[in-house]
Amino acid sequence: MSIRQFETAQVKAPFLGKPHYPISGLDQLGLNLTSERIFDLLLPGLNNVTGRIRYYSFYCWFFDWYASQVRTTSRGKQNSYLRRAEFLLSLVAAHKELSGVPGITKALTIYAESAENIDLTKGTQEGSKSEGSYWKNPRGVLGQYYISSIKQMGILGDQGDKEGLYVRTDFQHETKVSGKQLADAFGLNTSNTSHVFAKAIENNFVTKTDLELLSNEFNMLNIPNDSEEQQLLWQLFSGVDRPKESEETYFRKDTIKLLLFNVDINDSEAKYEQLNVPFSIYSDGWNDDYSASQKLWYFFIVEQFWSVSSTGCLDAFLKILDEQSRNNWIDEIELVDHIISKVLDLFETEGVNVESDLFFGIPFTEHSIEELVYLSKTETDPYIKISFSLCAIQKLVLENSASKGELLEISNRFKIHTASSFLISYDDFKLKQDLTIKEFIRYFLTRNVINRHHFVALRKLNATQNSAKFYREDGMIRLVDHFMYDYSSPRIHTLVDFMRDLNIIDADSTALTQKGQEHLKMLAQ
């Protein structure tokens, strides 16, 4: 085993004790917290893994059925029945050879191995550990993926003080949707076969004949068009952000409007890029007349431009460290001098004087920030990669002098400000406006890339895990590992999937359906 293989497998901390195992992660510089708070504010009630909107109504129906038919307050029994129901849904999908349903991999295997009768315990592993079952997490798909988001929507809750024992909500409100409304609507759409589904849960087995009966009404990918269930799910997600809170906001509704408008003007044959909404808002430039939602999406992509550009420099630094060190310790100052020299040569070929021209002077390029970040992400030469990232950071600072004040006000108003925000670095860079290109590159690489990663890795260090990608000791440095990085996912892809499930965006292309056009007109009023 080579030294590199040994260090990747078990990174030894600089003290005696148990070995530390390296971890990866996408936020090696700790710069994503503000943008995460922004999209959590803008799109509550969904996340990056709540892939199917019909589960929101299904869970309401399930817990309504459970409360009326099983009628026990045992958390264990409720969870066992829940896991049976979830696996049964995945078997329905397996029967129709559908994808996109949680647990489908295990369901396909069990379905293929079974004759007519299928014992649900083969998939749930009820009575033993959940490892190797349809869903490893013992709380099922609901517990791992959906429950936090569903609670935010006010349609499920804990039964009194019994946390983890769930009930659907029941209230009357002119605009808000209750769990009982969704349960009743789902029940209406499954009225012909719900007894078959319930019997399978109670008996803990199902037949393939039953699965054929269930394959239409219990298809989680298909909500009957123009049904009450479809209308209520639209009302739920286009309604107030957090129904349980007294202060009413409609950021999710505004984001749906921005999404549908963006889909309507884009190429319907191309795969939809979920960052199109914030990209398009930023490309139009800062506007004081933007809605609060537009300003927040603008803020989100500013934070992401900053994070991805800076992280691109770290990625390039590690590649250069790997090339120069050849799996050994090397002098850190000499390495940094080498990198700066190479990068400065690239700037000088563009006709700038790195010794006298200010870094925050005239823009280095006419490329947009989006283009520069893309070029940095896709560039294989690490020195050119750093130069693209630096150009993006320069442009980001220059373009946001007018918006910075209001972005800070928004950040404080909605309590999303963090110490790692671009706004903090913006203020720092404003104090460094007199630095030449050469001086700033040294300052940035040392402080915002190398030292920043070292600080973040130490902060994340625990008894068993270490996220450090390099080690430093007595002025020397050596590589530990590389990592992958990209933009953070702002949940818009989930919103697109939801709109497809609701027949608002066409399932086979990226275009608005007639229903989508009608909803867009309604939202625009």
C-alpha positions in Angstrom: 0.0 0.0 0.0 1.4 3.4 -1.0 1.6 6.3 1.5 -1.1 8.1 -0.4 -3.5 5.2 -0.1 -2.7 4.9 3.6 -3.4 8.5 4.3 -6.6 8.5 2.4 -7.8 5.5 4.2 -6.8 6.6 7.7 -5.6 10.2 8.3 -3.5 10.2 11.4 -4.1 13.3 13.6 -0.9 15.0 15.0 -1.5 13.4 18.5 -1.8 9.9 19.9 -5.3 8.4 19.8 -7.8 6.8 17.4 -7.2 7.4 13.7 -9.2 10.1 11.9 -11.2 9.2 8.8 -11.2 11.8 6.0 -14.6 13.2 5.0 -15.5 15.0 1.9 -18.3 17.6 1.7 -19.1 20.4 -0.7 -18.3 23.4 1.5 -14.6 23.2 2.2 -14.3 26.9 2.9 -17.5 27.2 5.0 -19.1 29.8 2.7 -22.5 28.3 2.0 -24.4 29.0 5.2 -25.9 32.3 4.1 -27.2 30.9 0.8 -28.6 27.9 2.6 -30.5 30.2 4.9 -31.8 32.1 1.9 -33.3 29.1 0.1 -34.7 27.8 3.3 -36.5 31.1 3.7 -37.6 31.2 0.1 -38.8 27.5 -0.3 -40.0 26.2 3.1 -42.0 22.9 3.1 -39.7 21.1 0.6 -36.1 20.0 0.3 -33.7 18.5 -2.1 -35.0 14.9 -1.5 -38.8 15.3 -1.2 -39.1 14.2 -4.8 -42.8 13.5 -5.1 -45.5 15.9 -4.1 -48.2 13.2 -3.8 -46.5 11.8 -0.6 -47.8 15.0 1.2 -51.4 13.9 0.6 -50.7 10.2 1.0 -49.2 10.6 4.5 -52.2 12.6 5.5 -54.5 9.8 4.3 -52.4 7.1 6.0 -52.4 8.7 9.4 -56.1 9.5 9.1 -56.7 5.8 8.3 -54.4 4.6 11.1 -56.1 6.8 13.7 -59.6 5.6 12.7 -58.8 1.9 12.1 -55.8 0.9 14.1 -56.4 3.3 17.0 -53.3 2.7 19.1 -50.8 5.2 20.4 -47.8 2.9 20.1 -45.0 4.6 18.2 -43.5 1.2 17.4 -46.7 -0.1 15.8 -47.4 3.1 13.9 -43.9 3.0 12.5 -44.2 -0.6 11.5 -47.4 0.1 9.7 -45.9 3.2 8.1 -42.9 1.2 6.7 -45.3 -1.5 5.4 -47.3 1.2 3.6 -44.2 2.9 2.1 -42.8 -0.4 0.9 -46.2 -1.3 -0.6 -46.1 2.0 -2.6 -42.7 1.0 -4.0 -44.0 -2.4 -4.9 -46.9 -0.8 -6.8 -44.2 1.2 -8.7 -42.1 -2.0 -9.3 -45.2 -3.7 -10.7 -45.6 -1.0 -13.3 -41.8 -0.7 -13.8 -41.8 2.9 -12.7 -38.8 4.9 -11.3 -38.6 7.9 -9.0 -40.3 6.3 -6.0 -38.3 5.8 -2.7 -37.4 2.2 -2.1 -37.9 1.2 -5.7 -34.5 -0.7 -5.9 -35.4 -3.1 -3.2 -39.0 -3.4 -4.4 -37.8 -4.4 -7.9 -35.6 -7.1 -6.5 -38.3 -8.5 -4.1 -41.0 -8.3 -6.9 -38.8 -10.3 -9.3 -38.0 -12.9 -6.7 -41.6 -13.4 -5.6 -44.3 -15.5 -7.1 -48.0 -14.4 -6.6 -47.8 -13.6 -2.9 -45.3 -11.1 -1.6 -44.4 -11.0 2.1 -43.9 -7.3 3.0 -41.4 -8.2 5.7 -39.0 -9.2 3.0 -38.7 -5.5 2.2 -39.3 -3.9 5.6 -37.4 -6.5 7.6 -39.9 -5.9 10.4 -38.7 -7.4 13.6 -35.0 -7.1 12.8 -32.6 -4.3 11.8 -33.5 -2.1 8.9 -30.1 -2.5 7.3 -30.7 -3.9 3.9 -34.4 -3.2 3.8 -36.3 -1.0 1.4 -35.2 1.9 3.5 -32.2 1.9 5.9 -33.4 4.6 8.2 -35.7 2.8 10.7 -38.1 5.8 10.6 -38.7 5.2 6.9 -38.9 7.7 4.0 -41.2 10.0 6.1 -38.8 10.2 9.0 -35.7 10.8 6.9 -37.0 12.9 4.0 -40.4 14.3 4.5 -41.5 14.9 8.1 -39.7 18.2 8.8 -41.0 19.7 5.5 -44.5 18.3 6.0 -44.7 19.7 9.5 -43.7 23.1 8.2 -46.7 22.9 5.9 -49.0 22.4 8.8 -50.6 19.2 7.6 -49.0 16.7 10.0 -48.0 17.1 13.6 -47.1 15.2 16.8 -50.0 13.8 18.8 -49.8 16.1 21.9 -46.5 15.8 23.6 -45.8 12.4 22.1 -43.0 13.3 19.6 -42.8 10.9 16.7 -46.4 9.7 17.0 -48.0 11.5 14.1 -51.5 12.7 13.3 -52.9 14.7 10.5 -54.1 18.2 11.3 -57.7 19.3 11.2 -58.7 23.0 11.1 -60.9 25.3 9.1 -59.4 28.2 7.3 -60.3 30.2 4.2 -56.9 29.9 2.5 -54.9 27.3 4.5 -55.0 23.6 3.8 -55.4 21.1 6.6 -54.2 17.5 6.8 -57.8 16.3 6.9 -58.7 18.1 3.7 -55.8 16.3 1.9 -56.6 13.0 3.5 -60.2 13.2 2.3 -59.1 14.2 -1.2 -56.6 11.4 -1.4 -59.2 9.0 -0.1 -61.6 10.2 -2.8 -59.1 9.4 -5.5 -58.3 6.0 -4.1 -61.9 5.0 -3.0 -62.0 2.0 -5.3 -58.9 0.3 -4.0 -58.0 1.8 -0.6 -59.5 -1.2 1.2 -57.1 -3.4 -0.8 -54.2 -1.3 0.3 -55.3 -1.2 4.0 -55.8 -5.0 4.0 -52.3 -5.6 2.7 -50.9 -3.4 5.4 -52.8 -5.2 8.1 -52.0 -8.7 6.8 -48.4 -7.8 6.0 -48.5 -9.3 2.5 -49.8 -8.5 -0.9 -50.5 -10.4 -4.1 -49.4 -9.3 -7.6 -53.1 -9.3 -8.5 -53.6 -6.8 -5.8 -50.7 -4.7 -7.1 -52.4 -4.5 -10.5 -55.6 -3.3 -8.8 -53.6 -0.7 -6.9 -51.4 0.4 -9.8 -53.6 3.3 -10.9 -55.0 4.9 -7.8 -51.8 4.4 -5.7 -49.4 5.5 -8.3 -47.3 8.2 -6.6 -46.3 9.7 -9.9 -49.8 10.4 -11.0 -52.3 12.7 -9.4 -55.7 12.6 -11.2 -56.0 15.8 -13.3 -58.5 18.4 -12.1 -59.2 16.4 -8.9 -59.6 18.0 -5.5 -56.3 16.4 -4.4 -54.5 18.2 -7.3 -56.2 21.5 -6.5 -55.5 21.3 -2.7 -51.8 20.5 -3.3 -51.5 23.5 -5.6 -53.3 25.6 -2.9 -51.0 24.3 -0.3 -47.8 25.2 -2.1 -49.0 28.4 -3.6 -50.3 29.5 -0.2 -48.7 31.0 2.9 -45.2 29.8 3.5 -45.6 28.6 7.1 -49.2 28.1 8.0 -48.5 27.7 11.8 -46.8 31.1 12.1 -48.6 34.3 12.8 -46.6 36.3 10.3 -47.6 35.5 6.8 -45.1 35.5 3.9 -45.5 34.2 0.4 -41.9 33.6 -0.8 -42.6 30.1 -2.1 -45.6 31.4 -4.1 -43.5 34.2 -5.6 -40.7 31.7 -6.4 -43.3 29.5 -8.2 -44.3 32.6 -10.3 -40.7 33.3 -11.1 -40.1 29.7 -12.1 -43.2 29.4 -14.3 -42.3 32.7 -16.0 -38.7 31.5 -16.6 -39.9 28.1 -17.9 -42.3 29.9 -20.3 -39.5 31.9 -21.9 -36.9 29.2 -22.1 -36.3 26.4 -24.7 -38.9 23.8 -23.9 -36.8 21.0 -25.4 -33.7 21.6 -23.3 -33.2 20.2 -19.8 -34.2 22.8 -17.3 -31.3 24.2 -15.2 -32.6 24.9 -11.7 -30.3 27.9 -11.3 -32.0 29.7 -14.3 -34.2 31.7 -11.9 -31.4 33.3 -9.9 -29.1 33.5 -12.9 -31.7 35.4 -14.9 -32.4 37.8 -12.0 -28.7 38.6 -11.6 -28.1 39.0 -15.3 -30.8 41.7 -15.4 -28.8 43.6 -12.8 -29.8 45.0 -9.4 -33.1 46.8 -9.3 -34.5 48.6 -6.3 -38.0 47.8 -7.6 -37.4 44.0 -7.3 -39.8 42.1 -5.0 -38.4 40.8 -1.8 -38.2 37.3 -3.4 -36.3 38.6 -6.4 -33.8 40.4 -4.1 -33.4 37.3 -2.0 -32.7 35.1 -5.1 -30.2 37.8 -6.3 -28.6 37.6 -2.8 -28.5 33.8 -3.1 -26.6 33.7 -6.3 -24.2 36.4 -5.2 -23.3 34.2 -2.2 -23.0 31.2 -4.5 -20.7 33.1 -7.0 -18.5 34.0 -4.1 -18.5 30.5 -2.7 -17.9 28.6 -5.9 -15.2 31.0 -7.1 -13.3 30.8 -3.9 -13.6 27.1 -3.7 -12.4 26.8 -7.2 -9.1 28.4 -6.0 -8.8 25.9 -3.3 -9.4 23.0 -5.8 -6.7 24.5 -8.0 -4.3 24.9 -5.0 -4.7 21.3 -4.1 -4.0 20.1 -7.7 -0.8 22.3 -7.8 0.2 21.0 -4.3 -0.2 17.5 -5.6 1.9 18.1 -8.7 4.6 20.0 -6.9 4.9 17.9 -3.7 4.9 14.4 -5.3 3.4 13.0 -2.1 5.9 14.7 0.2 6.1 17.7 2.5 7.1 20.9 0.7 7.8 24.5 1.8 4.5 26.4 1.9 5.9 29.8 1.2 7.8 28.6 -1.8 4.6 26.9 -3.1 2.6 30.0 -2.7 5.3 32.1 -4.4 5.3 29.6 -7.3 1.5 29.8 -7.7 1.4 33.6 -7.6 4.2 33.9 -10.1 2.4 31.6 -12.6 -0.9 33.4 -12.1 0.7 36.8 -12.5 2.2 35.7 -15.8 -1.3 35.0 -17.1 -2.5 38.4 -16.1 0.4 40.1 -17.7 -0.3 38.3 -21.0 -3.6 40.3 -21.0 -1.7 43.6 -20.9 -2.0 44.6 -17.3 0.8 45.7 -15.0 0.5 43.5 -11.9 3.0 45.6 -10.0 1.1 48.9 -10.3 -2.5 48.3 -11.5 -5.0 48.0 -8.7 -6.9 44.7 -8.4 -10.2 46.5 -8.0 -9.6 48.9 -10.8 -10.8 48.4 -14.3 -12.6 45.0 -14.9 -10.3 42.4 -16.3 -12.7 40.9 -18.7 -16.1 41.4 -20.4 -17.2 37.9 -19.5 -20.2 37.8 -17.1 -19.7 36.3 -13.6 -21.7 33.3 -14.5 -19.5 32.7 -17.5 -16.3 33.2 -15.4 -17.4 30.8 -12.8 -18.3 28.2 -15.4 -14.9 28.7 -17.0 -13.2 28.2 -13.7 -15.2 25.1 -12.9 -14.4 23.4 -16.2 -10.8 24.5 -16.6 -8.2 21.7 -16.2 -5.1 24.0 -15.9 -5.1 24.9 -12.2 -3.3 28.3 -12.8 -5.8 29.4 -15.4 -8.5 28.1 -13.1 -7.3 30.5 -10.4 -7.2 33.4 -12.8 -10.8 32.9 -13.9 -11.9 32.7 -10.3 -10.1 35.9 -9.4 -11.7 37.7 -12.4 -15.1 36.5 -11.1 -14.4 37.8 -7.6 -13.2 41.1 -8.9 -16.4 41.5 -11.0 -18.6 40.4 -8.1 -17.2 43.2 -5.9 -17.4 45.8 -8.6 -20.9 45.0 -9.7 -22.4 45.0 -6.2 -21.4 48.4 -4.8 -25.0 49.6 -5.4 -26.7 46.5 -4.0 -24.5 45.9 -0.9 -26.3 48.3 1.4 -29.8 46.8 0.7 -28.5 43.3 0.7 -27.1 43.9 4.2 -30.5 45.3 5.3 -32.3 42.3 3.9 -29.8 40.0 5.5 -30.5 41.5 8.9 -34.2 41.8 8.5 -34.7 38.2 7.7 -32.0 37.0 10.1 -29.9 35.2 7.5 -26.6 37.1 8.0 -23.6 35.0 8.9 -19.9 35.7 9.5 -19.0 33.8 6.3 -21.2 36.0 4.0 -19.9 37.7 0.9 -20.9 40.9 2.5 -18.3 40.5 5.2 -15.6 39.9 2.6 -16.9 42.8 0.5 -16.2 45.2 3.4 -12.8 43.7 3.9 -12.0 44.1 0.2 -13.2 47.7 0.3 -10.4 48.3 2.8 -8.0 46.7 0.4 -8.9 48.8 -2.6 -5.3 50.2 -2.8 -3.8 46.8 -3.3 -2.1 46.0 -6.6 -3.0 42.9 -8.5 0.1 41.2 -7.2 -0.5 42.2 -3.6 -4.2 41.2 -3.6 -3.6 37.8 -5.1 -1.1 37.0 -2.4 -3.5 38.3 0.3 -6.5 36.4 -1.1 -4.8 33.1 -1.6 -3.2 33.1 1.8 -6.1 34.5 3.8 -9.3 33.5 2.0 -8.2 30.1 0.6 -5.4 28.4 2.5 -5.9 29.8 6.0 -9.7 29.7 5.6 -9.7 26.0 4.7 -7.3 25.3 7.6 -9.6 27.2 10.0 -12.8 25.5 8.7 -11.2 22.0 8.9 -10.1 22.6 12.5 -13.5 23.8 13.4 -15.1 20.6 12.0 -12.5 18.3 13.5 -14.0 15.7 15.9 -13.0 12.5 17.6 -13.2 10.4 14.4 -13.4 12.6 11.4 -11.2 15.2 9.7 -12.1 17.3 6.7 -8.6 18.8 6.1 -7.4 18.5 2.6 -3.8 19.4 3.5 -1.6 19.4 6.6 0.6 22.2 7.7 3.6 21.9 10.1 6.6 24.1 10.8 6.1 26.0 7.5 5.7 22.8 5.5 2.6 21.5 3.8 1.4 18.3 2.2 -1.7 17.0 0.4 -4.2 14.8 2.1 -6.9 14.5 -0.5 -8.9 16.2 -3.3 -12.7 16.9 -3.3 -15.6 17.7 -5.6 -17.5 21.0 -5.5 -20.3 22.8 -7.3 -23.2 25.2 -6.7 -25.5 24.4 -3.8 -28.8 23.1 -4.8 -31.5 25.7 -4.0 -34.4 23.2 -4.1 -35.8 24.6 -7.3 -35.4 21.2 -9.0 -37.8 19.7 -6.4 -40.2 22.6 -7.2 -40.0 21.7 -10.9 -40.7 18.0 -10.1 -43.7 19.1 -8.0 -45.0 21.3 -10.9 -44.7 18.3 -13.2 -46.6 16.1 -10.8 -49.3 18.7 -10.7 -49.5 18.9 -14.6 -48.3 22.5 -14.5 -45.0 21.8 -16.3 -45.2 19.2 -19.0 -43.7 15.9 -17.8 -41.9 15.1 -21.1 -40.5 18.6 -21.9 -39.8 21.8 -20.2 -42.8 23.7 -21.2 -45.9 25.0 -19.4 -49.1 23.0 -19.9 -52.4 24.8 -20.5 -53.0 24.5 -16.7 -49.6 26.0 -16.1 -50.4 29.0 -18.4 -53.6 29.5 -16.5 -51.8 29.4 -13.1 -49.1 31.8 -14.3 -51.7 34.3 -15.4 -53.4 34.0 -12.0 -50.1 34.5 -10.2 -49.2 37.5 -12.3 -52.4 39.4 -11.4 
